[in-house]
Amino acid sequence: MSTPSDSQVPVEKLSVNANDAHTFVQSVLVGNGVPRENARIVANCLVQADLRGIDTHGINRIPSYMARIRQGVLDPKASPTLNKVTPVVAQVDGHNGFGFLAAHKGMDCAIQMAQGFGIGMVSIKHSNHFGMSAWVVQQAIDAGMMSLVFTNSSPALPVWGGRSKLMGVSPLACGAPGGKEKPFILDMAPSIAARGKIYKAYRRGEKIPKDWALDADGQPTDDPGAALQGVMLPMGGPKGSALSVMMDVFSGVLSGSAFAGHVTNPYDPSKAADVGHFLIAIRPNLFMSLEDFKERMDYLYQRVIGSDKMAGIDRIYFPGEIEQLTKEERLKTGIPYVQAEIEALNKEALAVGVDKIVISL
């Protein structure tokens, strides 16, 4: 009998209740000097990523975030401050604190401006990684708003025609509320795969598809470790490359944060990341009643999922729908982690003397 390769061997998953995951993360953050309310916001954002199946941006990020705190390049006590520029424009300074806090404050302000004036725009400077962009979009949707959510990030992509890292794998996200149907939520990287997926494969000892990245010698690789030493590949060639430049213009150049390849890698302890973000909230009843807008969104939803299916396709999904269905399932069954991930998380708990994460039976 043949022996399956390591990448084919099923890995046992351990289930954790979402509330238990939130409690654990919040306690670890507080133990590392994060104010309790700030820790609650960060924990919620990370757990939401895991619930949606975006495991690359969930609570497994905690060890790397705590490492940056210990290295002195992420301020656990920092809270963002806001400066109103016009009635519909503001800027948030993250003060090198958690990006989740800066983005949360920024979107909250954008929503308030949009409620009064129809639109709100917020530029964010001196921030850090804010995880899955979809949680910021969801914050706007929960307030009945459409949104655009941009960020820049550390170099991982070559520009089209180049061979060295310059642009970040910086996600483009946007959304709109629905009526009776699911809302529209787009959250995508300009690369073939998000860099977090390579970190996840590296952490779990898994292989990656050979069209995701090149190694340091410019050769396609299925080794995530080699990929992290090389470059990610943009989706659609020059199109993905141009989108990554676009994220740098709106998030880095405009905000006053680092740009043009100068955002610090999250695993580089030499200096602060200095990430920039760009957020817009739009009130959807500017040109018609809210009821009409929601009816039109529901009609679009039905037209999309009711499209004629290509061969081999059982169901067509609206953007963001798969993740929303995953959340519904994981709220019932728990969030799956592998043993190595649980051990890494519990190591952080041990370091600050808080309880280990609770595994569901």
Secondary structure by P-SEA (a helix, b strand, c coil): cccccccccbbbbbbbcaaaaaaaaaaaaaaacccaaaaaaaaaaaaaaaaaccccccccaaaaaaaaaaaccccccbbbbbbbccccccccccccccaaaaaaaaaaaaaaaaacccbbbbbbccccccccaaaaaaaaaaacccbbbbbbbccccccccccccccccbbbbcbbbbcccbbbbbbbbcccccaaaaaaaaaacccccccccccccccccccaaaaaabbbbbccaaaaaaaaaaaaaacccccccccccccccccccccccbbbbbbbbbcccccccaaaaaaaaaaaaaaaaacccccccccccccaaaaaaaaaaaaaccccccaaaaaaaaaaaaaaccccccccc
